[in-house]
Each structure stands twice: as structure tokens, then as C-alpha cells.
Amino acid sequence: MDRQWLTTPRRAYLYMKMLFSIADFEHFFSPTQLRRGIGLFESGKVELEEKNHDSGYTFSVANHVVTVQKKGSRILSFTCSCGTKYSCVHLCASMFFFYPKTL
């Protein structure tokens, strides 16, 4: 995905709020983020801290807090305490929590 169009705060916000399918999440991350994310997941550094009734999930990923809102197999929104504005390795690692359940 060409991220050059993310030149305005409004466009960046829309990018953060866009939906993506858990089954296709690997297209949302770079190859480096995917390698690091699967490494964190496989080493046990992704822990589900909380799941609430409205499809909200809170993960602890390598000393960072990732919150994810999902509906069915689609991610509606996310945040990470690392401060990365778009997609980060911590979000990527948390997606592997859902991945086996969508196959």
C-alpha cells in the first residue's frame, strides 16, 4: 500500500479507522513487521489481558498495551501504547491471536 497519500491528519485518521479482515491482515503489515510479529507471538509475548462483551480485546505485547475492536472477522479500530501512528509490530503480533480461529 502506498502510504504517501497519508499527508493530512484526516487521511491518517481514516487509515487508522479502516476495516481490515483478520484473514487478510498480512497485507496490512510490512514483511519485517510480520516477521517480528510472529516472533513475538511464537515466543509467548502476546497475552490476552481482557475481552469484553462488545468485541473489545486488550493485549499485553512485549510490555505494550494493544486494544482492538472487532466485529466478526473484521478489525474496526486499534491503539497501541508504543505510539506508532499506523500499524506496529505489537498490533501485528496480536493479530496472530485471532488468525488460527479464522482458518
N, C-alpha and C positions, 0 to 999 in steps of 0.2 A: 504494500500500500504506500502510495506516495504521500508523505506527511507534510509536504510543502504547503498544502492548502490550509494548514493549521496556523495561519498567520494572525488571526484575530482571536481574542478571548472567547467570543461567541462560538466560533467554529471549534475551538479546542473543547469548550464545554459540550457541544453536541457530540464530539468524538467520544468524550468520556461517557456520555449517556447512551451511546448507540447500543443496540442489541447485538449480541452475537450468540451463536449456538455453541453449546458446550461440545457437541460432537465435532465442530469445526474450529475449535479455539486455537489450534496450532497456526492458523492463518493470521491471527491477531498479534502474534509474537514473532520476534526475530529468531533465527536459528540459535544464536547464542543464548537468548533468554530461555528457549525451550530446553537446551542442554543443562543450563543452570537450574531451571525449574524442576526438571525430572530428577536431577541430582539431589536437590533439597527434599523432594517428595520421597525418593527411594531411601534416603538416609534417615527418615523418620522425623524430619524437622517441620512437618506440616501437621498441626494438631487442630482438630475442630474444638473450639472453646465453647461455642454456643450456637444452637439452632432455635430460632423462634418460629412461632406458628405461621407467620406471614412470609415464609420463604427467605428469611434473612439468616445469614450464616456469618459467624465470626471465627476467624482462624488465627492461630499463632504460627507465624512462619519465620523461623530464624530470628527471633527477638523483635519481630514487627507484627503489627495487628492489621489484618486484612478483613474488610467487611464486604460481603457480596449479597446482593439482592437478586433472586432469580425467580422466574416463573416458568414452570415446566422445565424444558431443556434450554431456556434462553436466559442469558445474563442481562439483567436490566440496568444495574449500576454497581459500582465498586469504589472502594477507597483503600489506600494503604498508608500506614504511618511512616513509610520511608520518604514520602514527599514527592515521589515521581509523579508527574502530572498525567501521563497517559497510561501506558502499560508497563508493568515492572515484573521482575523475576519472582517476587513474592506472590503476586496475583497469578502468574503462570503456574507456580508450584501448587497453589490452592486449587487450580482447575483440575489437576490430576486427581484430586479427591473425588470429583464428580465423574471423571472420564470413564472409569470401568462400568459405572452404572448406566451409561448411555449406549453402550455397545450391544 
